[in-house]
């Protein structure tokens, strides 16, 4: 299967000791949907990021460098 662009929304809440805890990722149809959902959730979570990656979903092979569409709050270093 050919590579395709995947749009993902990732949110973070407080974990033990104040560490960030990732909630389950949410797949989105397109960049606009990912951005809208992230903007809506930003005031409710410690951190929110919407991003896209190139992936061969059949093989489970994802690009290591995401394209950030929206980010807010506290996030892991990989999203800096």
C-alpha positions in Angstrom: 0.0 0.0 0.0 1.2 3.5 -0.7 2.0 6.1 1.9 -0.9 8.3 3.0 -1.2 11.3 5.3 -2.8 10.5 8.7 -4.3 13.3 10.9 -4.1 12.7 14.7 -5.3 14.5 17.8 -3.3 13.8 21.0 -4.4 15.1 24.4 -2.6 15.0 27.7 -3.8 15.1 31.3 -2.1 15.0 34.7 -0.6 11.7 35.7 1.2 10.6 38.8 3.5 13.2 40.3 2.3 15.9 37.9 3.7 14.0 34.9 1.9 14.2 31.6 -0.3 11.2 30.7 -1.3 10.7 27.1 -5.0 10.0 26.5 -5.8 7.7 23.5 -5.1 9.3 20.1 -8.0 10.3 17.9 -7.8 9.9 14.2 -9.3 12.7 12.1 -10.5 12.9 8.4 -8.4 16.0 7.5 -6.3 18.8 8.9 -9.2 21.1 9.5 -11.1 18.5 11.7 -7.9 17.8 13.7 -7.3 21.5 14.3 -11.0 22.2 15.3 -11.1 19.4 17.8 -7.7 20.5 19.3 -8.9 24.1 19.7 -12.1 22.9 21.3 -10.2 20.6 23.8 -7.3 23.0 24.6 -9.0 24.7 27.6 -10.0 21.3 29.0 -6.6 19.5 29.0 -3.1 20.2 30.2 -1.8 19.8 26.6 -3.3 19.3 23.2 -1.6 18.7 19.8 -3.0 18.1 16.4 -0.5 16.8 13.8 -0.2 14.9 10.6 2.3 12.2 9.6 3.0 10.2 6.5 2.3 6.6 7.1 1.9 3.2 5.5 -0.9 2.1 7.8 -0.9 -1.4 6.4 2.7 -2.0 7.6 2.4 0.2 10.6 5.3 2.4 9.4 5.0 6.0 10.5 7.2 9.0 9.6 9.1 10.1 12.7 8.7 13.8 12.1 5.1 15.0 12.5 3.8 18.2 11.0 2.2 20.2 13.8 -1.2 21.7 12.9 -2.1 23.1 16.4 -0.6 22.9 19.8 -1.4 24.3 23.2 -0.4 23.8 26.9 2.2 21.4 28.2 3.5 18.9 25.7 6.3 16.3 25.6 9.6 17.5 24.1 9.0 15.8 20.8 6.4 18.5 20.0 8.7 21.5 20.7 
